[in-house]
Amino acid sequence: MTTQITWTCAECKNPIRDHQGNVGADAHAAGDYLSAAAEAPSGGTAAALMAGPRPTRWEAYHHDCIEEDTRRYEVGVQNLRTYQQLAAATGHLMEKAWFAGTDWKRILLAKAGSMSTL
């Protein structure tokens, strides 16, 4: 039996059924984050690093809970229901130039559950 990954809407906090929502991140903001990080002086203080730009956050939303945004890169939750699908999506996303400017690792660790100690 394959474990099904559940997605919860960041806005209404209810589960998202297939074809009723996406997991998305602002691709332009992720690119901006990478540019800012590349321009930041190295060797800064911990406080300066913490005050700097943060990676772009991935969130899951129902279609009805968020306005359409052409800057957001989205993956339908129906394509992220199994660990195999999550791994395939990760491979696809890694090909995007802006992807390293996101917090996808947070998604992977949260959805891995008990596997996060491997």
Secondary structure, 3 states (H helix, E strand, C coil): CCCCCCCECCCCCCECCCCCEEEEEEHHHHHHHHHHHHHCCCCCCHHHHHHCCCCECCEEEEHHHCCCCCCEEEEEHHHCCCHHHHHHHHHHHCCCCCHHHECHHHHHHHHHHHHHHC
